[in-house]
Amino acid sequence: MAVAGWALGIPVITHEQTRTAGLTNRIIAGIAKRVCVTFDRTATQFPEAKTVVTGLPMRKELFSPPNTCPFAIKDTGRPVLYITGGSVGARSLNRLLYPVIAALTHTFTVIHQTGTGSLEEASRSRQLLPARIRSRYITDAFLDVKKLSWVLAHAGLVVGRAGANTTVECAALGKVAILVPLPWSAGGEQTVNAKWLEHNGGAKVLEQRGLSSENLLGEIERMWKHHESLERRAGLFAPSVPRDGAARLAREIVSLLATGV
């Protein structure tokens, strides 16, 4: 699409979400008028004259969660564990978690965004739980922004992949997280994203290769044991993550339309 626009004389602007420039954007950068990036370090991978650090465009609703819980949580005294595998990487991460869901519900109310391909399997796992703890495991294929903003506001711990959206949203909201990078992500970009949050915020990176359900459960329990100190660290880092990436990107688009350069 970018090449077609360029061929028709339409100005091209692109945005690189991750900390490692992807092949597609490295190609598009050659014809783009403007290259916007999430991270300072990524700017060095593109032509300086046309590159702008905007931050990641995030939905403003994430920072204004609803006051009313959108889930049927019966035991409101338990901390919330949010599990998200995204779309492409959900199935393999989910299968590591199903065997330990019962153990996790002893401590947490688990809210599991399963992806569309895993909802039936998650529902079967839920039905196998004893009736008295079944309400502590909530499954949904996809969370709309209202549900997601509530979960991210209330989650004591997040377990997920390390795509740009998950990683930066956790950083901006000061979340304690266990990140399992997608092993086959292009150029290992998810590992780079995850290491950034581990170094700066309250995250732990686990490689999927060799990871067992029991190991993952142990890490969740360890992170929860230390969650107060990790939460303080994550909270100190959060203000350095721009929340207005969408507005910054919009300004670059408007500027390009107005000036053509």
C-alpha positions in Angstrom: 0.0 0.0 0.0 2.8 2.4 0.8 4.5 1.8 -2.5 1.2 2.3 -4.3 0.7 5.6 -2.5 4.2 6.7 -3.3 3.8 5.8 -7.0 0.6 7.9 -7.1 2.4 10.9 -5.5 0.7 10.5 -2.2 2.9 11.3 0.8 3.8 8.3 2.9 4.2 8.2 6.7 5.0 5.1 8.7 5.3 4.1 12.3 7.7 1.6 13.8 6.2 0.2 17.1 9.1 -2.0 18.3 12.6 -1.4 19.5 14.1 -3.2 16.5 13.2 -1.8 13.1 11.3 -4.4 11.0 12.2 -5.2 7.4 8.9 -3.7 6.1 9.5 -0.4 7.7 13.2 -0.3 6.7 12.0 -0.7 3.1 9.1 1.9 3.5 11.5 4.4 5.1 13.2 4.8 1.7 10.0 6.3 0.2 8.4 7.8 3.3 8.3 11.5 4.0 8.2 10.8 7.7 9.1 7.8 9.9 7.6 7.9 13.4 9.0 5.5 16.1 8.0 4.5 19.6 11.5 4.4 21.1 14.5 6.8 21.0 16.9 3.9 20.2 14.9 2.9 17.1 15.3 6.4 15.6 19.0 5.6 15.0 17.9 2.9 12.6 16.3 5.3 10.2 17.3 8.4 8.3 17.7 11.2 10.9 16.2 14.0 8.8 12.8 12.3 8.5 12.5 10.4 11.8 10.4 11.6 14.8 10.0 9.9 18.1 6.3 10.0 18.9 5.9 7.1 21.3 3.4 4.4 20.8 -0.2 5.4 19.9 -2.3 4.1 22.8 -6.0 4.3 23.3 -6.8 7.1 25.8 -9.5 5.0 27.4 -6.8 2.8 28.9 -6.0 5.6 31.3 -9.6 6.2 32.3 -11.0 2.8 33.4 -14.7 2.5 34.3 -15.6 2.6 38.0 -17.9 -0.4 37.7 -16.3 -3.8 37.2 -17.4 -5.3 33.8 -16.8 -8.9 35.0 -18.8 -11.1 37.2 -16.2 -11.3 40.0 -17.7 -12.9 43.1 -14.6 -12.9 45.4 -13.6 -9.3 45.2 -11.0 -9.7 47.9 -8.6 -11.6 45.7 -5.9 -10.0 43.6 -6.4 -10.1 39.8 -4.1 -12.0 37.5 -4.4 -11.0 33.9 -3.3 -13.5 31.2 -3.1 -12.4 27.6 -1.4 -14.2 24.7 -2.4 -11.7 22.0 -3.6 -13.4 18.8 -0.8 -15.3 17.0 1.0 -16.4 20.1 -2.0 -17.2 22.4 -2.4 -20.9 21.8 1.0 -22.1 22.9 1.2 -19.8 25.9 -2.4 -20.8 27.0 -1.4 -24.5 26.9 1.3 -23.8 29.4 -1.2 -22.2 31.7 -4.2 -24.6 31.6 -2.6 -27.2 33.9 -1.9 -24.7 36.6 -5.2 -22.6 36.5 -6.6 -24.5 39.5 -3.5 -23.7 41.6 -3.6 -20.0 40.5 -7.2 -19.6 41.6 -6.1 -20.4 45.2 -4.5 -16.9 45.2 -6.0 -15.0 42.3 -9.0 -14.2 40.4 -7.7 -15.0 36.9 -8.9 -13.1 33.9 -7.8 -14.8 30.7 -7.9 -13.2 27.3 -7.5 -16.4 25.3 -7.7 -15.3 21.7 -10.4 -16.6 19.4 -8.7 -19.9 18.7 -8.4 -21.0 22.3 -11.7 -20.0 23.9 -13.3 -23.4 23.7 -10.3 -25.1 25.2 -10.2 -22.5 28.0 -13.9 -23.0 28.6 -13.3 -26.8 28.9 -10.6 -26.1 31.4 -12.9 -23.9 33.4 -15.6 -26.6 33.5 -13.1 -29.1 35.0 -12.5 -26.8 38.0 -14.4 -27.5 41.2 -17.6 -25.5 41.2 -16.5 -23.5 44.3 -13.5 -22.0 42.5 -14.9 -21.8 38.9 -15.9 -18.2 39.3 -12.3 -17.3 39.9 -11.4 -18.2 36.3 -12.9 -15.8 33.8 -12.3 -16.4 30.1 -12.9 -14.2 27.1 -11.7 -14.4 23.5 -11.2 -10.7 23.3 -11.4 -7.8 25.7 -12.9 -4.5 24.4 -11.2 -1.3 25.6 -13.7 -0.9 28.5 -12.8 -4.4 29.9 -9.1 -4.0 29.1 -8.8 -0.7 30.8 -10.5 -2.1 33.9 -8.3 -5.2 34.0 -5.1 -3.2 33.5 -6.0 -0.8 36.2 -6.8 -3.6 38.7 -4.4 -6.4 37.8 -1.7 -7.1 40.4 0.2 -9.2 37.8 0.1 -9.6 34.0 1.3 -12.7 32.2 1.6 -12.3 28.4 3.6 -12.1 25.2 5.9 -9.1 24.6 4.4 -7.4 21.5 4.8 -3.6 21.4 1.3 -2.9 22.7 1.4 -5.3 25.7 4.9 -4.2 26.7 4.4 -0.4 26.4 0.9 -0.5 28.0 2.3 -2.4 31.0 5.2 0.1 31.2 2.9 3.2 31.0 0.5 1.8 33.6 3.2 0.6 36.0 2.3 -3.1 35.8 4.2 -6.0 37.2 4.5 -8.5 34.4 5.9 -11.8 33.3 6.6 -11.7 29.6 7.1 -14.8 27.5 8.3 -13.4 24.1 6.9 -15.1 21.0 9.8 -17.4 19.9 9.3 -16.8 16.2 8.7 -13.0 16.3 10.6 -11.3 13.4 14.2 -10.5 14.3 13.5 -11.5 17.9 11.7 -8.2 18.4 9.5 -9.4 21.3 12.6 -10.5 23.2 14.1 -7.0 22.7 10.8 -5.4 23.9 10.6 -7.6 26.9 14.3 -7.0 28.0 13.6 -3.3 27.8 10.8 -3.6 30.4 12.7 -6.1 32.5 15.7 -3.7 32.7 13.6 -0.6 33.5 10.3 -1.7 35.0 8.7 -4.4 37.1 9.0 -7.3 34.5 10.5 -10.7 34.3 11.3 -12.3 31.0 10.9 -16.1 30.5 12.0 -17.8 27.3 9.3 -20.3 26.1 11.9 -22.9 25.0 12.1 -25.4 27.9 9.5 -23.6 29.9 7.1 -26.0 31.7 3.8 -25.3 33.4 5.3 -25.9 36.8 8.2 -23.5 36.1 5.7 -20.8 35.0 3.6 -21.3 38.1 6.7 -21.0 40.3 7.7 -17.7 38.6 4.2 -16.4 39.1 4.3 -17.3 42.7 7.8 -15.7 43.1 6.8 -12.5 41.4 3.7 -12.2 43.5 5.8 -12.7 46.7 7.8 -9.7 45.7 5.1 -7.7 43.9 5.1 -4.7 46.2 8.8 -3.9 45.5 8.3 -4.7 41.8 5.2 -2.5 41.7 7.2 0.4 43.2 9.9 0.0 40.6 7.3 -0.2 37.8 5.6 2.9 39.1 8.8 4.9 39.1 9.4 4.0 35.5 5.8 4.6 34.3 6.0 8.5 34.1 8.8 8.3 31.5 6.6 6.4 29.0 4.7 8.9 26.8 0.9 8.5 27.0 0.2 10.9 24.1 1.7 8.9 21.3 -1.5 9.0 19.3 -1.7 12.8 19.5 1.9 13.1 18.6 1.5 10.9 15.5 -1.6 12.8 14.5 0.3 16.0 14.6 2.9 14.6 12.3 0.2 13.5 9.9 -1.4 16.9 9.9 1.9 18.6 9.4 2.8 16.4 6.5 -0.6 17.0 4.9 -0.1 20.8 5.3 3.4 21.1 4.1 4.1 18.0 2.1 7.5 17.6 3.8 
